[in-house]
Amino acid sequence: MFEELTRLVEAIPFTPFFIEMSSGRRFLVRSRDHIMFKKKGFVVVMDDDGLFDILPMLHISGLSSREAMA
C-alpha cells in the first residue's frame, strides 16, 4: 500500500484520490498538502479546514481516483 500511496502522491499532475478503509469509510485526498505518511504506521489526511483524520495503514483496503467515484 505504501508504494501505491507514494505513486499517487508524487504523480504529475496530481489527481485527487480516495483512501478506502476496511470499515467502508472513504477519505478524500485533495492535494499533496492534504496527506502525510511514512512507510509504516499511519496516514494523516487533512481537510480544507485543517481538521485531520489519522488512518492506520493496516486498515486501508484500497485507493481509488476521484473520477472513478463520481
C-alpha positions, 0 to 999 in steps of 0.5 A: 500500500505504501508504494501505491500511496507514494505513486499517487502522491508524487504523480504529475499532475496530481489527481485527487484520490480516495483512501478506502478503509476496511470499515467502508469509510472513504477519505478524500485526498485533495492535494499533496498538502492534504496527506502525510505518511511514512512507510509504516504506521499511519496516514494523516489526511487533512481537510480544507479546514485543517481538521485531520483524520489519522488512518492506520495503514493496516486498515486501508483496503484500497485507493481509488481516483476521484473520477472513478467515484463520481 
